[in-house]
Amino acid sequence: MPNGPQYPRGWCLPCVILLLLLAAPCLAFDANSFRLSTFGTLSLSHVEPDDLLPRYGYDCPENYEGRTTWKTHSLLGLQIDNQLSSTVNATVQLILKERAENSLSHSVEWAFLRWTPTNDLAIRLGRLSPDYYMLADYRDISFAYLWHHLPTEFYGPALVHNFNGLDISYTFRLTNGNLTARLFGGNSKPQLAASDGSAMTLDMKYLYGASLNFENDSWRLFAGFSRVKNNSELDSTAPLLAALDDPNVNSIWPQSASLSHKALFNESHLAFYSLGISYDHNNWLIQGEVGHLHFGWKPLASTYNAYLSIARRFASYTPYIVFAMIEPSGDTQTVTPPPSGYGLEPLYNRTYALFHSYNSDHKTISLGLRKNIHTNLALKVQWDHTWIEDDGSGLYFVETDERPVPSSTVDVFSLSLSWVFGL
C-alpha cells in the first residue's frame, strides 16, 4: 500500500497556530483583538568589481544580474496577531523574498502562541526568533532599523534565524528601567545556499540560549548567547570526503585522512556570544555590538565580530556612519600539498578550497542617509566600502578561480524604500 503524503517534521505546532489564526473571528473576544500588518523593502544594489558579490548571509542565493541586484534585500512581509483571551495571543509572520529554495516552511518566519499569566512573565511556544543578538526580532524589517541593511560582518554569519521550540521571559521593573531575562530552546532547520543556485536544509538539534536586556528611555544594554548541534551532513562534501578516505590516497598523502575527519559537518556545534549597547538621546543615535562566533566545523573558522554605528537626526533626515569587522579568532586549517607526480593536484585544490572558501576576514565602512518620508515610510541610500583580506571572502560569491583568493576591495551602492503598514 503506498505511503501517504510526507510532511516536514517540526511543522505540527506552527500549523496548529496558523489554524487558530484562521479561526480568529470566532475566537476573538472583541472586535479589536485581531490585527493585520504588512512590511516590506524594495531595494536596488550595485557592486564594484564584479568578481566578488556580497551575499549578506549563508542563506542568501546568488541573484545578481551582472553587478546589480534588486532581489537581495527586497521582500514582502505579512504579520497576523490575534488576542485569543486576556492572557493568550497568537502570532504568525510570513516573509516572501528571494531564496535558493522557496517553500511554505521557509516563508513562515514566526508562528507562536504567547501566554502572559502576569504582566511580567511571558511564555511563547511555536516558531520563534532566537534572542542572541539585539535585532533578532527585526532582522527582516528594514523600516525598524536605521541602515539599508544590517552590518554584514556581525549578522551575516548567523545561521539560525528561527527555531521551533519555546522561550520564557521575565521582566524586572527597576527604578531606572526594565530588565528582561529570557531562556529559549528547540530545534532549527536553516537553509544554506550554494553559488550554483542549489540549496540544502540543515537539521540542527538541541538549540538553547539565554539573554539579558535592559532598557530605559535612552539606553539599551544587551547580552546573549546560543548553542546548537548540527545533525546533518553536507551532501556537497560527500564525494570529496570519500576521496580523502581512500587508502591509496592516505598512503601517498598522510594528511588526507585527518582532513576528512575534520571536514565532517555532522555532530559539529555552533555557539554565538554577543554584547550590545545602544543610545538614543538628543537626536544622537549610537549603537554597537561585539560577538564571538564559535564553529566546531574546521572548514569554517571561528570569528570575532563587531560594529559601531553613529548617527544624528536632522528633522526627517538621519545621516549615519558604520564601522564593522569580522576576523578569524584562530589559525585556519593548514592543507599541506601532497607529493607531486601522483595526480592528486585536483584533489588538493578541492580540499584547499573547502578549508578556505568559507573563512571571513574583512572590514567595512558605510556611509548612509535615511529620509523618513512618512511615519511608516522611509527612503535609504548607503555606500559600503569593504577591505577583504587574503582568503577572507567567505561571505561573498567569488567569480574567480584564483586560489588563494587575493585581498581586494569592494564597493556597494544601495537604494531602498521600506515601509510598515497596519491594515
C-alpha positions, 0 to 999 in steps of 0.5 A, a space after each residue: 500500500 503506498 505511503 501517504 503524503 510526507 510532511 516536514 517534521 517540526 511543522 505540527 505546532 506552527 500549523 496548529 497556530 496558523 489554524 487558530 489564526 484562521 479561526 480568529 473571528 470566532 475566537 476573538 473576544 472583541 472586535 479589536 483583538 485581531 490585527 493585520 500588518 504588512 512590511 516590506 523593502 524594495 531595494 536596488 544594489 550595485 557592486 564594484 568589481 564584479 568578481 566578488 558579490 556580497 551575499 549578506 548571509 549563508 542563506 542568501 542565493 546568488 541573484 545578481 544580474 551582472 553587478 546589480 541586484 534588486 532581489 537581495 534585500 527586497 521582500 514582502 512581509 505579512 504579520 497576523 496577531 490575534 488576542 485569543 483571551 486576556 492572557 493568550 495571543 497568537 502570532 504568525 509572520 510570513 516573509 516572501 523574498 528571494 531564496 535558493 529554495 522557496 517553500 511554505 516552511 521557509 516563508 513562515 518566519 514566526 508562528 507562536 502562541 504567547 501566554 502572559 499569566 502576569 504582566 511580567 512573565 511571558 511564555 511563547 511556544 511555536 516558531 520563534 526568533 532566537 534572542 542572541 543578538 539585539 535585532 533578532 526580532 527585526 532582522 527582516 524589517 528594514 523600516 525598524 532599523 536605521 541602515 539599508 541593511 544590517 552590518 554584514 560582518 556581525 549578522 551575516 554569519 548567523 545561521 539560525 534565524 528561527 527555531 521551533 521550540 519555546 522561550 520564557 521571559 521575565 521582566 524586572 521593573 527597576 527604578 531606572 528601567 526594565 530588565 528582561 531575562 529570557 531562556 529559549 530552546 528547540 530545534 532549527 532547520 536553516 537553509 544554506 545556499 550554494 553559488 550554483 543556485 542549489 540549496 540544502 536544509 540543515 537539521 540542527 538539534 538541541 538549540 538553547 540560549 539565554 539573554 539579558 536586556 535592559 532598557 530605559 528611555 535612552 539606553 539599551 544594554 544587551 547580552 546573549 548567547 546560543 548553542 546548537 548541534 548540527 545533525 546533518 551532513 553536507 551532501 556537497 562534501 560527500 564525494 570529496 570526503 570519500 576521496 580523502 578516505 581512500 587508502 591509496 590516497 592516505 598512503 601517498 598523502 598522510 594528511 588526507 585522512 585527518 582532513 576528512 575527519 575534520 571536514 565532517 559537518 555532522 555532530 559539529 556545534 555552533 555557539 554565538 556570544 554577543 554584547 550590545 549597547 545602544 543610545 538614543 538621546 538628543 537626536 544622537 543615535 549610537 549603537 554597537 555590538 561585539 560577538 564571538 562566533 564559535 564553529 566546531 566545523 574546521 572548514 569554517 573558522 571561528 570569528 570575532 565580530 563587531 560594529 559601531 554605528 553613529 548617527 544624528 537626526 536632522 528633522 526627517 533626515 538621519 545621516 549615519 556612519 558604520 564601522 564593522 569587522 569580522 576576523 578569524 579568532 584562530 589559525 585556519 586549517 593548514 592543507 599541506 600539498 601532497 607529493 607531486 607526480 601522483 595526480 592528486 593536484 585536483 584533489 588538493 585544490 578541492 580540499 584547499 578550497 573547502 578549508 578556505 572558501 568559507 573563512 571571513 576576514 574583512 572590514 567595512 565602512 558605510 556611509 548612509 542617509 535615511 529620509 523618513 518620508 512618512 511615519 511608516 515610510 522611509 527612503 535609504 541610500 548607503 555606500 559600503 566600502 569593504 577591505 577583504 583580506 587574503 582568503 577572507 571572502 567567505 561571505 561573498 560569491 567569488 567569480 574567480 578561480 584564483 586560489 588563494 583568493 587575493 585581498 581586494 576591495 569592494 564597493 556597494 551602492 544601495 537604494 531602498 524604500 521600506 515601509 510598515 503598514 497596519 491594515 
